[in-house]
Amino acid sequence: MAKVSRESASQGGEYGPVTDRSDEIEGYTVSFTTFNIDLDQSPMLKGLPNDECQCPHWGYVAKGSMTIRSGDREEVLNAGDAYYLAPGHVGISNEPGTELVQFSPSDELRKTSEVIMKNMQASQGG
C-alpha cells in the first residue's frame, strides 16, 4: 500500500508565502500545502489558458479558509470541506495559516507548476 504524510513527503519546500510538501503515488501528486500569508494566486498563473489553473484538484481543507474563483463565481472553502476544483480556477484569497491536503494528476500539475515557477522567478527579478 502506498502512503505519504507531510513528514515523509520528499518533494516541495519553503516558497515564501507557501510551504508545500508533496510526493507522487500512482500518477497523482499528494500535496500538503500551508498558505503562510493571504495570497492572490492570479499573478502566478499568467500564461496558462485564461490565466487560470488548468489542473483538476481534489482536496480537503484541514485548517483555515480559501476563496476560489471559477468562471464568474466565487466560492469559499472552509476548514472541514472536501472539494473538487475543475480546470479553470484561481485561488484569490485565503486566511493566513490555511492548510490543505490536495490530490492532483501529476502530469497536469507539472505543466502548471512550470508556469508558476517561471512567474515566481520573474517577480523576484530572476
Secondary structure, DSSP 8 states (H G I E B T S, - for coil): -----TTT--EEEE-SSEEEEEEEETTEEEEEEEE-S----GGGGTTSGGGSB-S-EEEEEEESEEEEEETTEEEEEETT-EEEE-SSEEEEEE-TTEEEEEEEEHHHHHHHHHHHHHHHHHHTT-
